Amino acid sequence: GRYEGIYLANNAIFYLDKLAINATLKNQLIGEAKFLRALFYFDLVRCYGGVPIVVDKIDINNTDLINQVVYTRKSKAETYAQIELDLIDAIEKLPLKGQYGAQDLGRATKGAAQALLAKAYLYQQKWQLAYNLSGDVIGSAQYNLLPNYANVWRESGENGMESIYEVQATLTNGL
């Protein structure tokens, strides 16, 4: 599933580069795709260590390239380096949480990219970088603690001031 997401993110980045659309929107969409790709790689590296890193659109008929890229496991450090590259670029391209309207809840934001990069730094024991980036998230005035901790896990706390990145869900019968 994570590699399917990476494949889709790579395709989005590839085709967005070719589109002639508003530059701000284009950058935002590329930033969102890079954030998601970094998130998928972050999940993979925590479970498996180094993994194959695919960051381009690959022609499925190019056997040599597939053997070279898809079937070559990178080191844990190389995987984290790719995560860092994607998130640093996403941070530059994404808007702050407060710049999105209500219809855009759940989209990746600059704060979400900063928080994920800080978390990646923690896993690599890059303590000072994690501390500094966490301070940037807190200092952005986009996030704060809810007055009542119990509301964090309730519907009333959904997409609240404590929420850095939250997948949107809908209520269905029994779920």
Disulfide bonds with the S-S distance in Angstrom:
none
